[in-house]
Amino acid sequence: MLRVLESEHGPVVGPGYPDSRGTRVSVARTPDEAERLRSAWSAVPWGRVDADLDFYLCVMASRPQIERPHAILVERDGRATAALAAWIENVPLPSRFGYTTVFAPTVRSLTATLGGVVSPVDESTAMQLMDAALDVFATRDADLIRLPGIPIESPVARALEESVARFRREILVDRRTHHKLTLPKTFDEFLASRSKSTRKHIKLNRNRFERTFGADATLKILSGPDDLTRIREDLDLVSAKTYQRALGAGFADSQEERSLLELSLTRGWFRAYVLYVAEAPVAFWMGWAYGDTFCIGATGYDPAFASHRVGNYVLSRLIEDLCSDPSIHAVDFGPGDAAYKHQYGSETWSEQEILVFAPTFRAVGINAVRTAVRAGDLGAKRVLRSAGWGDRVKTLWRTRLRESRRQAAPEQKNPEQAPGS
């Protein structure tokens, strides 16, 4: 049964009791209940495909660790004003020192999907949404609530600071800069909007690559249902050689990925920009076109082509293609400090992942241990940065991971030699 909550921050209208002055907060706990919210759910201004109801349900069906959905919808005067696309899952909660996991208890988490928190600037509405989320602690349905990608000083962040004691929140948060590019009408306009050094870098890299490989190099945009097998095989072939794969990140040809790809290709959301040299895939960028925004996904390149800057080459071609697409007005690069995001983005904001722990001894204890590990990690990073070693250590570690992937892979011909053979 679709649950309708009472809220201390305003009247809540239940089914059959229309009142234009009231606010209704609904919580769907099964896929069928989520389906009943479809009409109102589709009216929410979701910024990413992750919270689209079909994509959201597909993810849950593909991950065995997810028990059930936990979708919250706040409606006022019959109109959706706030929403939370989340689920209840049983997962490890890792605490890392550098790239090493030192503490990873299994927790029952109410986890929001990326872009799965939508709330207006109205403080009372944000409080109603968070009250509904915090109800999982009263019913003992979760050990913690995890909300990724929340803008600093957002109404949601302020609502949780106001209603949850400090010792139950993760305090040493990692604030990250989110980068986005508002697309001009042409690629020439994009280049003109960049700094002189960035323009020079893009042009020099493209010209050098195309002179070196000529007709042996081809960029293909894979975006149709018939491309499913090729996307799976070619992206996995490149990704297997990257350091991201060693970290358990990047593209992987899993059952979940196949299901999401099949859905996304059918709906026209997914695009993979794949670079081939002598018909062998050497680099890719992938992402989802949802609404008027293209959200960048995983990337990867064959380390044998690192000196040719193939990743940057594909990215510039991707932006060129999107500039010519009248349906896409922006590229969302996501959070992080990668150099290309600073060079190519046109707007930024700070965000954080919010973790709120249940008022239980175990949950509060987990937060205490995480805080200690996090404090040590941040202290070590500060020392490395002050000594000028931060980027050097990160590069060495990634090189080590990439080399371990190369040694683990079966021996094959170096594709860099293909054009001249």
C-alpha positions as CSV (number, residue, x, y, z in Angstrom):
1,M,0.0,0.0,0.0
2,L,1.4,3.4,-1.0
3,R,2.2,5.2,2.2
4,V,1.1,8.8,2.9
5,L,3.0,10.5,5.7
6,E,1.8,13.1,8.2
7,S,4.3,16.0,8.4
8,E,4.9,18.3,11.4
9,H,5.9,21.0,8.9
10,G,2.5,21.3,7.2
11,P,-0.8,19.5,6.6
12,V,-0.7,16.3,4.6
13,V,-3.7,15.3,2.5
14,G,-4.4,11.6,2.1
15,P,-6.0,9.8,-0.8
16,G,-9.6,10.9,-1.3
17,Y,-9.2,14.0,0.8
18,P,-8.4,16.8,-1.8
19,D,-7.4,20.1,-0.2
20,S,-5.7,22.7,-2.4
21,R,-4.1,24.1,0.8
22,G,-2.4,20.9,1.8
23,T,0.8,19.0,1.0
24,R,0.9,15.3,0.3
25,V,4.1,13.3,1.0
26,S,3.9,9.8,-0.6
27,V,6.4,7.0,0.0
28,A,6.6,4.0,-2.4
29,R,8.2,0.9,-1.0
30,T,7.6,-1.6,-3.9
31,P,8.0,-1.3,-7.7
32,D,4.2,-1.4,-8.1
33,E,3.8,1.5,-5.7
34,A,6.5,3.4,-7.6
35,E,4.6,2.8,-10.8
36,R,1.5,4.4,-9.2
37,L,3.6,7.6,-8.9
38,R,4.7,7.6,-12.6
39,S,2.5,10.5,-13.8
40,A,3.7,12.8,-11.0
41,W,7.2,11.4,-11.0
42,S,7.6,12.3,-14.7
43,A,6.8,15.9,-13.9
44,V,9.7,16.2,-11.5
45,P,12.6,18.2,-13.1
46,W,15.2,15.4,-12.8
47,G,18.6,16.4,-14.0
48,R,20.0,13.0,-14.7
49,V,18.7,9.8,-16.3
50,D,19.4,7.9,-13.1
51,A,16.2,9.1,-11.5
52,D,14.0,8.4,-14.5
53,L,11.5,5.9,-13.3
54,D,12.3,3.2,-15.8
55,F,16.1,3.6,-15.4
56,Y,15.7,3.6,-11.6
57,L,13.6,0.5,-11.6
58,C,16.0,-1.2,-14.0
59,V,19.0,-0.5,-11.6
60,M,17.1,-2.0,-8.7
61,A,16.1,-5.1,-10.7
62,S,19.8,-5.6,-11.6
63,R,21.5,-5.3,-8.2
64,P,20.9,-8.2,-5.8
65,Q,22.1,-6.0,-2.8
66,I,19.1,-3.7,-3.3
67,E,16.1,-4.9,-1.3
68,R,13.4,-2.5,-2.4
69,P,12.7,1.0,-3.7
70,H,12.2,4.0,-1.3
71,A,10.7,6.7,-3.5
72,I,9.4,9.8,-1.9
73,L,7.3,12.4,-3.6
74,V,6.1,15.7,-2.1
75,E,3.1,17.3,-3.9
76,R,1.5,20.7,-3.2
77,D,-1.7,21.8,-4.8
78,G,-1.6,18.6,-6.9
79,R,1.9,19.5,-8.3
80,A,5.2,17.7,-7.6
81,T,7.5,20.0,-5.6
82,A,10.2,17.7,-4.3
83,A,11.3,14.1,-4.6
84,L,13.8,11.5,-3.6
85,A,14.7,8.6,-5.8
86,A,16.4,6.1,-3.4
87,W,16.4,2.4,-2.4
88,I,17.2,0.3,0.6
89,E,20.3,-1.8,0.1
90,N,22.7,-3.9,2.1
91,V,26.3,-2.9,1.2
92,P,29.8,-2.4,2.6
93,L,30.5,1.1,3.8
94,P,34.2,1.5,3.0
95,S,36.6,3.9,4.8
96,R,39.8,4.4,2.8
97,F,43.3,5.6,3.6
98,G,44.5,6.7,0.2
99,Y,43.4,3.9,-2.2
100,T,43.4,1.3,0.6
101,T,40.2,0.2,2.4
102,V,40.8,-0.1,6.1
103,F,37.3,-0.4,7.5
104,A,34.2,-1.6,5.6
105,P,31.2,-2.8,7.8
106,T,28.1,-4.0,6.0
107,V,25.2,-1.6,6.5
108,R,21.6,-1.3,5.6
109,S,21.5,2.0,3.7
110,L,18.8,4.3,2.3
111,T,20.8,5.4,-0.7
112,A,19.7,8.1,-3.2
113,T,20.7,7.6,-6.8
114,L,22.8,10.3,-8.5
115,G,20.7,13.3,-9.2
116,G,18.0,11.6,-7.1
117,V,17.3,14.5,-4.7
118,V,15.1,17.3,-6.1
119,S,14.0,20.2,-3.8
120,P,13.2,23.8,-4.4
121,V,14.7,26.7,-2.4
122,D,11.6,26.5,-0.2
123,E,13.0,25.5,3.3
124,S,9.7,24.0,4.5
125,T,9.4,21.7,1.4
126,A,13.0,20.5,1.9
127,M,12.3,19.8,5.5
128,Q,9.2,17.8,4.6
129,L,11.2,15.7,2.1
130,M,14.0,15.1,4.7
131,D,11.4,14.3,7.4
132,A,10.0,11.5,5.2
133,A,13.6,10.2,4.6
134,L,14.5,10.3,8.3
135,D,11.4,8.2,9.0
136,V,13.4,5.1,8.0
137,F,15.2,5.4,11.4
138,A,12.0,5.4,13.3
139,T,10.9,2.2,11.6
140,R,14.4,0.7,11.9
141,D,14.6,0.2,8.1
142,A,18.2,1.6,7.7
143,D,21.4,2.2,9.5
144,L,22.2,5.3,7.5
145,I,20.9,7.7,4.8
146,R,23.3,8.4,1.9
147,L,22.7,11.4,-0.4
148,P,25.4,11.9,-3.1
149,G,25.9,15.2,-5.0
150,I,24.2,17.6,-2.6
151,P,25.1,21.2,-3.3
152,I,26.8,23.0,-0.3
153,E,24.3,25.2,1.6
154,S,21.4,23.7,-0.2
155,P,18.0,23.6,1.5
156,V,18.3,19.8,1.9
157,A,21.8,20.2,3.6
158,R,20.4,22.9,5.9
159,A,17.4,20.8,6.8
160,L,19.5,17.9,7.9
161,E,21.9,20.1,9.9
162,E,18.9,21.5,11.7
163,S,17.1,18.2,12.5
164,V,20.0,15.8,13.1
165,A,22.6,16.0,15.9
166,R,26.2,16.6,14.8
167,F,27.5,13.2,16.1
168,R,25.1,11.4,13.8
169,R,26.3,13.2,10.6
170,E,29.5,12.7,8.7
171,I,31.4,15.9,9.5
172,L,34.7,15.5,7.6
173,V,33.0,15.6,4.2
174,D,34.9,15.8,0.9
175,R,33.7,18.9,-0.8
176,R,34.0,18.5,-4.6
177,T,33.6,20.9,-7.4
178,H,30.9,20.1,-10.0
179,H,31.6,21.2,-13.6
180,K,29.2,21.9,-16.4
181,L,29.5,23.3,-19.9
182,T,26.7,25.4,-21.5
183,L,27.1,24.6,-25.1
184,P,27.4,27.3,-27.7
185,K,25.8,26.8,-31.2
186,T,29.1,25.9,-32.9
187,F,32.4,24.3,-32.0
188,D,34.2,27.4,-33.2
189,E,32.3,29.4,-30.7
190,F,33.3,26.9,-28.0
191,L,36.9,27.2,-28.9
192,A,36.7,31.0,-28.9
193,S,35.3,30.9,-25.3
194,R,38.3,28.9,-24.1
195,S,41.6,30.3,-22.9
196,K,44.4,30.8,-25.5
197,S,46.4,27.9,-24.1
198,T,43.4,25.6,-24.1
199,R,42.5,26.5,-27.7
200,K,46.1,25.8,-28.7
201,H,46.2,22.5,-26.9
202,I,42.9,21.3,-28.5
203,K,43.9,22.3,-32.0
204,L,47.5,21.0,-31.7
205,N,46.4,17.6,-30.3
206,R,43.7,17.1,-33.0
207,N,46.0,18.0,-35.8
208,R,48.9,15.9,-34.5
209,F,46.7,12.9,-34.0
210,E,45.0,13.1,-37.4
211,R,48.4,13.6,-39.2
212,T,49.8,10.6,-37.4
213,F,47.0,8.1,-38.0
214,G,45.2,9.6,-41.0
215,A,42.6,7.3,-42.5
216,D,43.5,4.5,-40.1
217,A,41.6,6.4,-37.4
218,T,37.8,6.5,-37.2
219,L,35.5,8.0,-34.6
220,K,32.1,6.2,-34.3
221,I,29.1,7.3,-32.4
222,L,27.3,4.2,-31.2
223,S,23.7,5.0,-30.1
224,G,21.2,2.6,-31.5
225,P,19.7,-0.7,-30.3
226,D,21.7,-2.5,-33.0
227,D,25.0,-1.2,-31.5
228,L,24.5,-3.0,-28.1
229,T,26.9,-5.9,-28.8
230,R,29.6,-3.7,-30.2
231,I,29.3,-1.3,-27.3
232,R,29.6,-4.1,-24.8
233,E,32.6,-5.7,-26.5
234,D,34.6,-2.7,-27.6
235,L,34.2,-0.6,-24.4
236,D,35.0,-3.6,-22.2
237,L,38.1,-4.3,-24.4
238,V,39.5,-0.8,-23.8
239,S,38.3,-0.5,-20.1
240,A,40.1,-3.8,-19.2
241,K,43.4,-2.0,-19.8
242,T,42.7,1.0,-17.6
243,Y,43.6,1.8,-13.9
244,Q,39.9,2.5,-13.3
245,R,39.1,-1.2,-13.8
246,A,41.7,-2.1,-11.2
247,L,39.8,0.2,-8.8
248,G,36.5,-1.5,-9.6
249,A,35.3,1.6,-11.6
250,G,34.9,2.4,-15.2
251,F,32.9,0.4,-17.8
252,A,32.4,-3.3,-17.2
253,D,30.3,-5.7,-19.2
254,S,28.2,-6.8,-16.3
255,Q,24.5,-8.0,-16.3
256,E,23.5,-4.6,-14.8
257,E,25.4,-2.7,-17.5
258,R,23.8,-4.8,-20.2
259,S,20.3,-4.2,-18.9
260,L,20.8,-0.5,-18.6
261,L,22.4,-0.2,-22.0
262,E,19.5,-2.1,-23.6
263,L,17.0,0.2,-22.0
264,S,19.0,3.4,-22.7
265,L,19.6,2.5,-26.4
266,T,16.0,1.7,-26.9
267,R,14.9,5.0,-25.3
268,G,17.6,7.0,-27.2
269,W,19.5,8.2,-24.1
270,F,22.8,6.5,-24.5
271,R,25.8,7.5,-26.8
272,A,29.3,6.0,-26.9
273,Y,32.0,8.0,-28.8
274,V,34.5,5.3,-29.7
275,L,37.9,5.9,-31.4
276,Y,39.3,3.1,-33.6
277,V,42.7,2.8,-35.0
278,A,43.1,0.1,-37.7
279,E,39.6,-1.0,-36.7
280,A,40.7,-1.7,-33.1
281,P,39.0,0.3,-30.3
282,V,41.6,2.5,-28.5
283,A,39.5,5.1,-26.5
284,F,36.0,6.0,-25.6
285,W,33.7,8.4,-23.8
286,M,30.2,7.4,-23.0
287,G,27.2,9.2,-21.5
288,W,23.5,9.8,-21.5
289,A,21.4,12.5,-23.2
290,Y,18.5,13.2,-20.9
291,G,16.3,16.3,-21.2
292,D,18.6,19.0,-22.7
293,T,21.8,17.8,-21.0
294,F,24.4,15.2,-21.9
295,C,25.8,13.6,-18.7
296,I,29.3,12.3,-19.1
297,G,29.8,8.7,-18.0
298,A,32.8,6.4,-18.0
299,T,35.8,6.9,-20.1
300,G,38.9,4.9,-20.9
301,Y,41.9,4.6,-23.3
302,D,44.5,2.1,-24.3
303,P,47.7,3.0,-22.4
304,A,49.7,2.2,-25.6
305,F,48.2,5.4,-27.0
306,A,48.7,7.6,-24.0
307,S,51.3,9.8,-25.8
308,H,48.8,10.6,-28.5
309,R,46.3,12.0,-26.0
310,V,43.5,9.9,-27.4
311,G,41.2,10.7,-24.5
312,N,41.3,14.4,-25.1
313,Y,40.9,13.9,-28.8
314,V,37.7,11.9,-28.3
315,L,36.4,14.5,-25.8
316,S,36.9,17.4,-28.2
317,R,35.1,15.5,-31.0
318,L,32.3,14.7,-28.5
319,I,31.8,18.4,-27.7
320,E,31.9,19.3,-31.4
321,D,29.2,16.8,-32.1
322,L,27.0,18.0,-29.2
323,C,27.4,21.6,-30.3
324,S,25.7,20.7,-33.5
325,D,22.8,18.9,-31.8
326,P,19.9,21.3,-31.2
327,S,18.4,19.1,-28.6
328,I,21.4,19.3,-26.2
329,H,22.2,22.6,-24.5
330,A,24.7,21.5,-21.8
331,V,27.3,18.9,-20.9
332,D,27.5,17.8,-17.3
333,F,31.0,16.7,-16.5
334,G,30.1,15.8,-12.9
335,P,32.3,16.4,-9.8
336,G,36.0,16.2,-9.6
337,D,39.2,18.1,-10.3
338,A,40.4,16.6,-13.5
339,A,42.2,19.2,-15.7
340,Y,39.8,18.8,-18.6
341,K,36.8,19.8,-16.4
342,H,38.5,23.1,-15.5
343,Q,39.5,23.7,-19.1
344,Y,36.2,22.8,-20.8
345,G,33.6,23.8,-18.1
346,S,31.7,27.1,-18.1
347,E,30.1,26.9,-14.6
348,T,30.9,25.3,-11.3
349,W,29.4,24.7,-7.9
350,S,30.5,22.9,-4.7
351,E,28.8,19.7,-3.5
352,Q,29.2,16.9,-1.0
353,E,27.9,13.5,-0.2
354,I,25.8,13.6,3.0
355,L,25.7,10.6,5.3
356,V,23.3,10.6,8.2
357,F,23.5,7.7,10.8
358,A,20.7,6.1,12.8
359,P,20.4,6.9,16.5
360,T,21.8,3.4,17.4
361,F,25.0,2.4,19.2
362,R,26.3,0.5,16.1
363,A,25.5,3.3,13.6
364,V,27.1,6.0,15.7
365,G,30.1,3.8,16.4
366,I,30.6,3.3,12.6
367,N,30.5,7.0,12.1
368,A,33.1,7.5,14.9
369,V,35.5,5.0,13.3
370,R,35.0,6.5,9.8
371,T,35.8,10.0,11.3
372,A,39.1,8.7,12.7
373,V,40.1,7.1,9.4
374,R,39.0,10.1,7.4
375,A,41.0,12.5,9.7
376,G,44.1,10.4,9.1
377,D,43.6,10.3,5.4
378,L,43.0,14.1,5.1
379,G,46.1,14.8,7.3
380,A,48.3,12.6,5.1
381,K,47.0,14.3,1.9
382,R,47.7,17.8,3.4
383,V,51.3,16.7,4.1
384,L,51.7,15.4,0.6
385,R,50.2,18.5,-0.9
386,S,52.4,20.9,1.2
387,A,55.5,18.9,0.1
388,G,54.4,19.1,-3.6
389,W,54.0,15.3,-3.8
390,G,50.2,14.9,-4.0
391,D,49.8,14.7,-7.8
392,R,53.0,12.7,-8.1
393,V,51.8,10.0,-5.6
394,K,48.4,9.8,-7.3
395,T,50.1,9.4,-10.7
396,L,52.5,6.7,-9.4
397,W,49.6,4.8,-7.8
398,R,47.5,4.9,-11.0
399,T,50.5,3.8,-13.1
400,R,51.0,0.9,-10.7
401,L,47.4,-0.1,-11.0
402,R,47.5,0.2,-14.8
403,E,50.6,-1.9,-15.0
404,S,49.0,-4.6,-12.9
405,R,46.1,-4.7,-15.3
406,R,48.5,-5.0,-18.3
407,Q,50.4,-7.9,-16.7
408,A,47.2,-9.7,-15.8
409,A,45.8,-9.4,-19.4
410,P,46.8,-11.9,-22.1
411,E,49.6,-10.9,-24.3
412,Q,48.6,-9.2,-27.5
413,K,50.0,-7.3,-30.4
414,N,50.7,-3.6,-29.7
415,P,48.0,-1.7,-31.6
416,E,50.1,1.3,-31.9
417,Q,52.2,-0.6,-34.5
418,A,49.1,-1.4,-36.6
419,P,49.1,1.7,-38.8
420,G,52.6,1.2,-40.0
421,S,52.6,-2.6,-40.4
